[in-house]
Amino acid sequence: MQPLLFLRLWIMVFLHYFVWSAWYVTMGTYLDKTLHFEGGQIGLAYGSTAVGALVSPFIVGILADRFFATQRILACLHLAGAGLLYLVSTLDSFGQFYPALLAYTVTYMAGHGLTNALTLHHSKNPAKEFPLVMVMASVGWIAAGLVVSWLKLENSASMFHLAAGGALVMGLYSLTLPHTPPKGANAPVSLGTLLGLDALKLMRDRSFATFMICSFLICVPLSFYFSWMNVFMTELKIENSAAKMTLGQVSDVVFLVLLPLLLPRLGVKGVLLVGIAAWAVRFGLFSAFVSNSDALWMLFVGICVHGMCYDFIFVMGRMYVDKHAGEDIRAAAQGLHGVVTLGAGMFIGSWLSGIVGEHYKRGDTHSWQEIWLIPAVMSAVLIVVFALLFNERDRP
């Protein structure tokens, strides 16, 4: 890939993830402390991205793959998203806020597939070049977190203004991206193909079925982190919480580099078990930190294992699916994995985390020790289930 093309794709990925980070990390604090939404409502708000992940395949599979150039669809989605984000910033009742946020997340989550497709289309060596381009996702996420803290937007509607501005820039910039025509204009399309249902036959294999079920289940406790972490830090009076949470994305880059080195030694099962264990350790540290507030190391270690939590579960999971599925259903299998994890798993997890958060709310604060203990126990139980049922046949 030519250096200039690398730069253009880097900017695209940076802007795309900057927009998400600008509102997603601190939205819980804004909804809880400023708009005073109930816990269940906050959970549903965070579950909106899961709904977007379920609906967006129709946009990508029907429009981008069959009728319109990828960069033009990407531009339209982000320009529409800029308007929706601004609308979201003006709403203070859940009945109006939630539908507007849902509409936005559908446009945004569709952009995930489009940025991936555009990058892969213009890569001469996808295995080598795609990860290098996607490093900018972490950089964009970190940059937004730093800006949110610098401008003190953690509990302000202005976080959506920042995201809307980023989406506007991204929409206009997308029009300058390399032309990427639709590939499947004459190809048949079906619901099974769009949602990955064609890969359900893989569930006949006990190991693959165990992997998919456990991938769904781990998304339930991990949703607690996304829904409540910034609220947790805000109530503990930790300043610049959004900036400090970006340490997780720094570790994301580190563990992404380490993954190819650890995989031959630990195998697929070992890496996945370490990933699940990392979530149990993270939540356990947060719960213990509540009664040991001087031990700040617990909080920051819990944040810094994010790379292990994410890469060893989601990146390793995609690699396992890619290796396990045949060429004819590989894309469908990846689609099924996305629906199960980012869709169903994250939606149920976000909803449950909101219910738990509301149950353990005491006035204007929360009983964090109990809140974090629940996902810690769930993750610990899942370690045992996965270790007993998953049978790794071979090592890469």
C-alpha positions in Angstrom: 0.0 0.0 0.0 1.3 3.4 -0.9 2.2 5.8 2.0 -0.3 8.4 0.9 -3.1 5.8 0.9 -2.0 4.6 4.3 -2.3 8.2 5.6 -5.8 8.6 4.1 -7.0 5.4 5.6 -5.4 6.3 9.0 -7.3 9.6 9.1 -10.5 7.8 8.2 -10.2 5.3 11.1 -9.0 8.0 13.5 -12.0 10.1 12.9 -14.5 7.2 12.9 -13.4 6.1 16.4 -12.9 9.6 17.7 -16.6 10.2 17.2 -17.6 7.1 19.2 -15.3 7.7 22.1 -16.3 11.4 22.4 -19.8 10.4 23.7 -19.8 6.7 24.6 -17.3 6.6 27.5 -18.9 9.4 29.6 -22.5 9.2 28.5 -23.4 7.2 31.7 -22.2 10.1 33.9 -24.2 12.6 31.9 -27.4 10.5 32.0 -27.0 9.7 35.7 -25.8 13.0 37.1 -27.2 15.6 34.7 -30.4 14.1 33.3 -31.1 11.8 36.3 -32.2 8.8 34.2 -33.0 5.6 36.0 -30.4 2.8 35.9 -32.5 0.7 33.5 -32.8 3.6 31.1 -29.0 4.1 31.2 -28.5 0.4 30.5 -30.9 0.6 27.5 -29.0 3.7 26.2 -25.7 1.7 26.3 -27.5 -1.2 24.6 -28.4 1.1 21.6 -25.0 0.2 20.0 -26.0 -3.5 20.2 -29.3 -2.7 18.4 -27.2 -0.8 15.8 -25.0 -3.9 15.4 -28.1 -6.0 14.8 -29.6 -3.6 12.2 -26.5 -2.3 10.4 -25.8 -5.5 8.4 -28.9 -4.7 6.4 -27.4 -1.3 5.4 -24.1 -2.8 4.6 -25.4 -5.9 2.9 -28.1 -4.3 0.8 -26.9 -0.7 0.1 -23.1 -0.8 0.2 -22.6 -4.2 -1.3 -25.2 -3.9 -4.1 -26.0 -0.3 -5.1 -23.7 2.5 -3.9 -20.0 3.2 -3.5 -18.7 2.5 0.0 -17.2 6.0 0.6 -20.5 7.7 -0.4 -22.6 5.6 2.0 -20.0 6.2 4.7 -20.3 10.0 4.1 -24.1 10.0 4.2 -24.2 8.0 7.4 -21.8 10.3 9.2 -23.4 13.5 8.0 -26.8 12.1 9.1 -25.1 11.0 12.3 -23.8 14.6 13.0 -27.4 15.9 12.8 -28.7 13.1 15.1 -26.0 13.6 17.6 -26.8 17.3 17.9 -30.5 16.4 18.3 -29.6 13.9 21.1 -27.8 16.7 22.9 -31.0 18.8 23.0 -33.2 16.1 24.5 -33.7 15.5 28.3 -36.6 13.0 28.5 -35.9 9.4 28.0 -38.9 9.0 25.7 -37.3 11.4 23.2 -33.6 10.7 23.9 -33.6 7.0 23.4 -35.2 6.8 19.9 -32.9 9.5 18.7 -29.9 7.7 20.1 -31.1 4.4 18.6 -31.4 6.1 15.2 -27.8 7.4 15.5 -26.2 4.2 16.6 -27.7 2.4 13.6 -25.9 4.9 11.3 -22.7 4.7 13.3 -22.5 0.9 13.6 -23.0 0.5 9.9 -19.9 2.6 9.5 -17.8 -0.1 11.2 -18.4 -2.6 8.4 -17.9 0.1 5.8 -14.5 1.3 7.1 -13.3 -2.3 7.3 -14.6 -3.0 3.8 -13.0 0.1 2.3 -9.6 -0.6 4.0 -9.6 -4.3 2.9 -10.6 -3.3 -0.7 -7.5 -1.2 -1.1 -5.1 -3.4 0.8 -2.6 -5.5 -1.3 -1.7 -7.6 1.7 -4.7 -7.4 4.1 -3.1 -9.7 6.8 -0.2 -7.2 7.2 -1.8 -3.9 6.3 -5.2 -4.1 7.9 -3.9 -4.3 11.5 -1.6 -1.4 10.9 -4.4 0.8 9.7 -6.7 -0.2 12.6 -4.1 0.9 15.2 -5.5 4.3 14.5 -8.8 3.2 16.1 -7.1 3.2 19.5 -5.4 6.5 18.7 -8.7 8.1 17.8 -10.4 6.7 21.0 -7.6 8.0 23.2 -7.6 11.5 21.5 -11.3 11.9 22.2 -10.9 10.9 25.8 -8.2 13.4 26.3 -10.2 16.2 24.7 -13.3 15.3 26.7 -11.3 15.6 30.0 -9.4 18.7 28.8 -12.7 20.5 28.1 -14.4 19.1 31.2 -17.3 17.5 29.3 -17.8 14.3 31.4 -21.3 15.3 32.5 -22.2 17.8 29.8 -24.4 17.6 26.7 -21.4 19.2 24.9 -19.8 15.7 24.6 -22.5 15.1 21.9 -21.5 18.5 20.3 -17.9 17.3 20.1 -19.0 14.0 18.6 -21.3 15.8 16.1 -18.4 18.0 15.0 -16.2 14.9 14.5 -19.0 13.2 12.6 -19.4 16.2 10.3 -15.7 16.3 9.6 -15.7 12.5 9.0 -18.7 12.8 6.7 -17.1 15.4 4.5 -13.7 13.7 4.6 -15.3 10.4 3.4 -16.2 12.1 0.1 -12.4 12.4 -0.6 -11.7 8.7 0.1 -10.6 6.3 -2.7 -13.5 5.2 -4.9 -14.8 1.8 -3.6 -17.6 0.4 -5.9 -20.1 -2.1 -4.8 -19.0 -5.7 -5.3 -22.2 -7.6 -5.1 -24.6 -5.9 -7.5 -25.6 -9.2 -9.1 -25.3 -11.4 -6.1 -28.3 -12.8 -4.3 -29.0 -11.6 -0.8 -30.9 -13.3 2.0 -31.6 -12.7 5.7 -29.4 -15.7 6.5 -26.5 -14.2 4.7 -26.9 -10.8 6.3 -27.1 -12.0 9.9 -24.7 -14.9 9.5 -27.4 -17.5 9.9 -25.9 -19.6 7.1 -23.2 -20.5 9.6 -25.5 -22.1 12.1 -24.5 -25.5 10.9 -21.2 -25.0 12.7 -23.1 -25.1 16.0 -23.3 -28.9 15.5 -19.7 -29.0 16.7 -19.6 -29.0 20.5 -16.5 -26.9 20.8 -17.7 -24.2 18.4 -21.1 -24.2 20.1 -19.4 -23.8 23.5 -17.3 -21.0 22.1 -20.3 -19.1 20.7 -22.4 -19.6 23.9 -19.5 -18.5 26.1 -18.8 -15.5 23.8 -22.4 -14.5 24.3 -22.3 -15.0 28.1 -19.0 -13.0 28.6 -20.6 -10.0 26.9 -23.2 -9.9 29.7 -20.7 -9.1 32.6 -18.4 -7.0 30.5 -21.2 -4.6 29.6 -21.1 -3.4 33.3 -17.7 -1.8 32.5 -19.0 0.3 29.6 -22.2 1.3 31.4 -20.8 2.3 34.8 -17.1 2.8 34.8 -17.1 6.5 34.2 -19.9 7.0 36.7 -17.9 5.0 39.2 -14.8 7.2 38.8 -16.9 10.4 39.0 -18.5 9.4 42.3 -15.1 8.6 43.7 -14.1 12.2 42.7 -11.4 11.0 40.3 -10.6 14.0 38.1 -10.2 13.7 34.3 -11.8 10.3 34.3 -12.2 10.1 30.6 -8.5 10.8 30.0 -7.5 8.2 32.6 -9.7 5.6 31.1 -7.8 5.9 27.8 -5.0 3.9 29.5 -7.2 0.9 28.5 -6.7 1.7 24.8 -3.0 2.1 25.3 -2.9 -1.4 26.7 -5.1 -2.5 23.8 -2.3 -1.7 21.4 0.3 -3.5 23.6 -1.7 -6.7 24.0 -2.6 -6.7 20.3 1.1 -6.8 19.5 1.6 -9.6 22.2 -1.2 -11.8 20.9 0.7 -13.4 18.0 3.5 -14.2 20.4 1.3 -15.7 23.1 -1.0 -17.7 20.8 1.5 -20.4 19.9 2.4 -20.9 23.6 -1.1 -20.8 25.1 -3.2 -22.0 22.2 -6.7 -20.7 21.5 -8.2 -22.1 24.7 -5.5 -20.7 26.8 -5.8 -17.2 25.3 -9.6 -17.2 25.7 -9.4 -18.4 29.3 -6.9 -15.6 30.1 -9.2 -13.1 28.5 -12.2 -14.3 30.6 -10.0 -14.3 33.7 -8.9 -10.8 33.0 -12.6 -9.6 33.3 -13.0 -11.4 36.6 -9.8 -9.9 37.9 -10.8 -6.4 36.7 -14.2 -6.4 38.4 -12.7 -8.0 41.5 -10.1 -5.2 41.7 -12.8 -2.5 41.3 -14.9 -4.1 44.1 -11.9 -4.3 46.4 -10.9 -0.7 45.6 -14.2 0.6 47.1 -13.1 -0.4 50.6 -9.4 0.4 49.9 -9.6 3.8 48.2 -6.0 4.6 49.0 -4.9 1.6 46.8 -5.2 3.5 43.5 -3.1 0.8 41.9 -6.2 -1.5 42.0 -8.2 1.0 39.9 -5.5 1.6 37.3 -4.5 -2.1 37.0 -8.2 -2.8 36.4 -8.2 -0.2 33.6 -4.9 -1.3 32.1 -5.9 -4.9 31.6 -8.4 -3.7 29.0 -6.2 -4.8 26.2 -6.2 -8.3 27.5 -9.9 -8.2 28.2 -10.8 -7.0 24.7 -8.1 -8.5 22.4 -8.1 -12.0 24.0 -11.9 -12.2 23.7 -13.0 -10.4 20.6 -9.8 -10.4 18.4 -9.0 -14.0 19.3 -12.6 -14.9 18.8 -12.7 -13.5 15.3 -9.4 -15.4 14.6 -11.0 -18.6 15.9 -14.1 -18.2 13.8 -12.0 -17.5 10.7 -9.9 -20.6 11.3 -12.8 -22.9 12.1 -15.2 -21.9 9.3 -14.8 -23.0 5.7 -14.2 -20.6 2.9 -17.8 -20.8 1.7 -19.3 -19.7 5.1 -16.4 -17.6 6.6 -18.2 -14.3 6.1 -21.4 -15.7 7.4 -19.6 -17.1 10.5 -18.1 -13.7 11.3 -21.6 -12.2 10.9 -23.0 -14.7 13.3 -20.2 -14.0 15.8 -21.0 -10.3 15.6 -24.7 -10.8 16.1 -24.2 -13.1 19.1 -21.6 -10.8 20.8 -21.9 -7.2 19.8 -25.6 -7.6 19.2 -27.5 -9.9 21.5 -24.8 -10.3 24.2 -24.1 -6.6 24.6 -27.8 -5.7 24.5 -28.7 -8.1 27.3 -25.6 -7.2 29.3 -26.3 -3.4 29.0 -29.9 -3.9 30.0 -29.0 -6.1 33.0 -26.2 -3.7 34.1 -28.7 -0.9 34.2 -31.1 -2.9 36.3 -28.4 -3.8 38.8 -27.1 -0.3 38.9 -30.5 1.1 39.8 -31.0 -1.7 42.4 -27.8 -0.7 44.2 -28.4 3.1 44.0 -28.5 4.9 47.4 -29.6 8.4 46.9 -27.2 10.1 44.5 -24.5 7.4 44.8 -24.2 3.7 44.2 -23.1 0.7 46.2 -20.2 -0.1 43.9 -18.8 -3.0 45.9 -21.9 -5.0 45.2 -22.3 -3.8 41.6 -18.8 -4.9 40.6 -19.0 -8.1 42.6 -21.8 -9.4 40.4 -20.0 -9.3 37.0 -16.8 -10.6 38.8 -18.7 -13.7 40.0 -20.3 -14.2 36.6 -16.9 -14.1 34.9 -15.4 -16.5 37.4 -18.2 -19.0 36.8 -17.7 -18.7 33.1 -14.0 -19.6 33.4 -15.0 -23.0 34.9 -17.7 -23.6 32.3 -15.5 -22.8 29.3 -12.5 -24.7 30.7 -14.6 -27.9 31.1 -16.6 -27.8 27.9 -14.3 -26.2 25.2 -12.0 -28.8 23.6 -9.3 -27.2 21.4 -8.5 -29.6 18.7 -5.3 -28.0 17.4 -3.1 -25.0 17.9 -2.4 -22.5 15.1 
